[in-house]
Amino acid sequence: MAKYLLLKHYRGAPAPVNNVPMDQWTPAEVSAHVQFMHDFAARLEETGEYVDGQGLAPEGTWVRYDGEGRPPVTDGPFAETKDLIAGWMVIDVDSYERALELAGELSAAPGAGGEPIHEWLELRPFLSAPPTITE
C-alpha cells in the first residue's frame, strides 16, 4: 500500500468547471458538499483506504524561530496557505492508478447549483523513505 495526499486548493490550481467560491453557495449547497465529503471518506474507511482528512479554517500564521530567547517571527513574504489550501485527505491505496481514480471521483464533489465542481486536486505521494543524496 502507498499513501497519497489529496490536496484541495482555494487558489493556485487551474479554475474548476463550476468555479463559484464556496462563500457564495447557499447553505444547502455547502451541506451537500460536506455530506459528499463525509460519504466519500466513509466509503474509503470501509475499504481500508482512508487514513485521515480535514478541512482547514481560513485563519493561520506563518511562524519562524528567530534565535534563542527571542519571540518567534510571524508572517513573511510568502503566499499564505490559508489563501491556498482548503483541506486535505490522506489515502492508503494499492497503486498510483487507484489514487488517480479516487482523486477524480473526489473532484466531482457538488458545488453551486448541486453541480459537480470538477476541481483540480493535487495528488502527492508520501515518501516511503528519506531521500538519498549521492555524491
C-alpha positions in Angstrom: 0.0 0.0 0.0 1.1 3.5 -0.7 -0.1 6.7 0.9 -1.1 9.8 -1.1 -2.2 13.3 -0.1 -5.2 14.6 -2.0 -4.8 18.4 -1.5 -7.8 20.7 -2.1 -6.8 24.3 -3.0 -8.7 27.6 -2.7 -6.5 29.2 -5.3 -3.3 28.4 -7.2 -4.8 25.4 -9.2 -6.4 25.8 -12.6 -10.0 27.0 -12.2 -12.6 24.3 -11.7 -15.5 24.0 -14.2 -18.1 25.0 -11.5 -16.0 28.0 -10.3 -18.3 29.6 -7.8 -16.5 30.4 -4.5 -17.9 28.5 -1.5 -18.8 31.7 0.3 -21.3 32.3 -2.4 -23.0 29.0 -2.1 -26.4 28.5 -0.4 -26.4 26.7 3.0 -28.0 23.7 1.3 -25.1 23.6 -1.3 -22.5 23.7 1.4 -24.3 20.9 3.3 -24.5 18.8 0.2 -20.7 19.3 -0.5 -19.8 18.4 3.1 -22.1 15.4 3.0 -20.4 14.2 -0.2 -17.0 14.5 1.5 -18.2 12.6 4.6 -19.8 9.8 2.4 -16.6 9.6 0.3 -14.5 9.2 3.4 -16.9 6.6 5.0 -16.7 4.5 1.8 -12.9 4.6 1.9 -12.9 3.7 5.6 -14.9 0.5 4.7 -12.3 -0.5 2.1 -9.4 0.4 4.4 -8.1 3.1 2.0 -8.9 6.1 4.2 -6.3 7.4 6.6 -7.4 10.9 7.5 -8.8 14.2 6.1 -9.6 17.6 7.3 -11.0 20.9 6.1 -8.8 23.9 7.1 -10.0 27.1 8.7 -9.1 30.2 6.8 -7.1 31.6 9.8 -3.4 30.9 10.1 0.0 32.4 10.8 3.5 31.8 9.4 5.9 31.2 12.3 9.7 31.0 12.3 12.3 30.5 15.0 14.3 33.7 15.4 17.0 32.7 17.8 17.5 31.9 21.5 15.4 34.0 23.8 13.7 35.9 21.0 10.0 35.6 20.2 9.1 33.7 17.0 8.8 35.8 13.9 5.4 35.7 12.3 4.2 36.3 8.8 6.6 36.7 5.9 6.8 37.4 2.2 5.1 34.2 1.2 1.8 33.1 -0.2 -0.5 32.4 2.7 -1.5 28.7 2.8 -4.8 29.9 4.3 -5.4 31.5 0.9 -4.3 28.5 -1.0 -5.2 25.3 0.8 -8.8 24.4 1.6 -8.3 20.9 3.0 -6.7 17.5 2.5 -7.3 13.8 2.6 -4.8 11.1 3.1 -5.4 7.7 1.4 -3.6 4.4 1.5 -4.1 2.5 -1.7 -2.6 -0.4 -3.7 -1.5 1.7 -6.7 -1.0 5.1 -8.2 -3.8 4.2 -10.6 -6.2 3.7 -7.7 -5.1 7.1 -6.2 -5.8 8.8 -9.6 -9.3 7.1 -9.7 -10.2 8.3 -6.2 -8.9 11.8 -6.8 -11.0 12.0 -10.0 -14.0 10.9 -8.0 -13.4 13.4 -5.2 -13.1 16.2 -7.9 -16.7 15.7 -8.6 -18.0 16.9 -5.2 -21.1 19.0 -5.7 -20.8 22.8 -5.6 -23.0 25.7 -6.6 -26.4 24.5 -8.0 -25.6 21.0 -6.9 -23.4 20.5 -10.0 -20.0 18.8 -9.7 -17.2 21.2 -9.1 -14.7 19.3 -11.3 -12.0 20.9 -9.2 -8.3 20.2 -9.7 -6.8 18.2 -6.8 -3.1 17.9 -6.1 -2.2 14.3 -5.7 1.2 13.8 -3.9 2.7 10.5 -2.8 4.2 10.3 0.7 7.9 9.4 0.8 8.4 5.8 1.8 11.9 6.6 3.0 14.1 9.7 3.4 15.6 10.8 0.1 19.1 9.7 -0.5 21.9 12.0 -1.6 24.5 10.7 -3.9 27.8 12.4 -4.4 
